């Protein structure tokens, strides 16, 4: 158990809908990262928050947004969902702001299915 | 576009065999290289974080080496066990950039 929690575990929704994925980082970690794992793709970095502020942005669609709250939990909002958004969404956390020097701790993921 | 390549894509070995995988990444502006182990229905778990050329790390029967000048890292598993069956992910970054993950090498160990 990494100490990172994600809810829900599974989500099935229709095209055009909006969903919110939630992540609570490991105790003491200030950075939260969101990744998307689609079929036949490696983990794709979406966005990073550090202590409530956006720190780094990857290939995140404009239809997607995220935020980190004062209690450090984070939410990833996906709107106007398309079939291609079906994927496994991971949240990870780490102590520091900069990526690379230390490991990231991954949550169990949220499996999103758009029908 | 920066890319991380892992080979082979999948591998099947017998219990007791030793095996190794390769991770290739751009050699310029290297900052760090991560190895993660991802078991089915679980979340990726960090094995090693490597930052220096020539780094060698070991955890039990698993070890890794790093060559930043030529842009590759090897992961070795000695005496593979069925519980080693997993997908092994490699991730790389340059200073100030996000981790870029490879697609992984899926290892299956038969008893």
Interface residues (C-beta under 8 A of the other chain):
Chain A: X2 X4 X33 X35 X40 X41 X42 X43 X44 X45 X48 X56 X58 X90 X98 X99 X100 X101 X102 X103 X104 X105 X106 X107 X108 X109
Chain B: X4 X31 X32 X34 X36 X42 X43 X44 X45 X46 X49 X51 X89 X91 X93 X95 X96 X97 X98 X99 X100 X101 X102 X103 X104
